[in-house]
Each structure stands twice: as C-alpha cells, then as structure tokens.
C-alpha cells in the first residue's frame, strides 16, 4: 500500500511540475517591439518602420510580416465595423528567419536583434492615409515563434497619417531623426 501511494504521489507531483513549467515558459515569452511611428523618405519614395526583440537572451524565429492599408466603415445598422482592404504595399522582406535577444555586446556574426522594414511606393500609401472623412490605417501584423517554447506570438500596430514623420531612424533606436 505504501508503494502505491508513493507512486501516486510521484505521478501527481511530476504532472504538477510539468504543468507549472509549461505555464512558466508561456509567461516569459519574448517581447517584440514595433516602432510607434513610421519614417518617410520622399526622395526614395519609401516608408520605414523598425522591429526589435527587447527580451534578453530569448531568440525568436520564423518572423512573418504583413503590411496592409485598411479602411474601416460602420455597418449600416451602426453596430460593428467592416474592414476593407484597400492596398497591400510591397515590402523589402516579409519573412525573417531569426532574431536574437537584446544584448549590450555587439558581435558582428551573430543574429541581429532588430530589423528595419522598408515599404516601397510610399506616395500611394500616404495618399490613401490622407483621404478626408475616411478612417484609413496602415496595419502591420507580425507573427513569430519563440525559440525556446515554440509558442507563436502575434503583434499588431496601426498607423494613421499623424504617425508618419519625414526622416530616418537613428542607428540603434526606435526614434526618428528629421532629415
């Protein structure tokens, strides 16, 4: 009888420890940041935004980026919204294979912890965003897989015309310096 109760106790403690470890891995997921503003370069007709992995020593893989200009309209009954896809601009990369965690050390041959994404045909995007009496936004959706727990992380940022600033990003940060 003592042997059975010991086996049962071991099974229950092992299961509880596995569940606790699983939820701990879900809680310490990577922190992905998307810049809150977009840099506009009129001479190149491009828009740029930045993404970075802000967590320490936590890699992310299979980063997918989608950029779409949406228009939001109220339904006829006034309840709910309809989203209309207006334009999907071309970007320089839609898939990034991996990003390292944030580190103060700068090692040239390691994975980067940040990327600058370039949107071409900026004039068309800005014209759509500047349409009067319409709620039009540039929507950036990013999905990534945590390198340790293999959980999927999804983040979305929306931009209106007021979030587009003329200039370029600083060398390391998420701030835009005017040109």
C-alpha positions, 0 to 999 in steps of 0.5 A: 500500500505504501508503494502505491501511494508513493507512486501516486504521489510521484505521478501527481507531483511530476504532472504538477511540475510539468504543468507549472513549467509549461505555464512558466515558459508561456509567461516569459515569452519574448517581447517584440517591439514595433516602432510607434511611428513610421519614417518617410523618405520622399526622395526614395519614395519609401516608408520605414518602420523598425522591429526589435526583440527587447527580451534578453537572451530569448531568440525568436524565429520564423518572423512573418510580416504583413503590411496592409492599408485598411479602411474601416466603415460602420455597418449600416445598422451602426453596430460593428465595423467592416474592414476593407482592404484597400492596398497591400504595399510591397515590402523589402522582406516579409519573412525573417528567419531569426532574431536574437535577444537584446544584448549590450555586446555587439558581435558582428556574426551573430543574429541581429536583434532588430530589423528595419522594414522598408515599404516601397511606393510610399506616395500611394500609401500616404495618399490613401492615409490622407483621404478626408472623412475616411478612417484609413490605417496602415496595419502591420501584423507580425507573427513569430515563434519563440525559440525556446517554447515554440509558442507563436506570438502575434503583434499588431500596430496601426498607423494613421497619417499623424504617425508618419514623420519625414526622416530616418531612424537613428542607428540603434533606436526606435526614434526618428531623426528629421532629415 
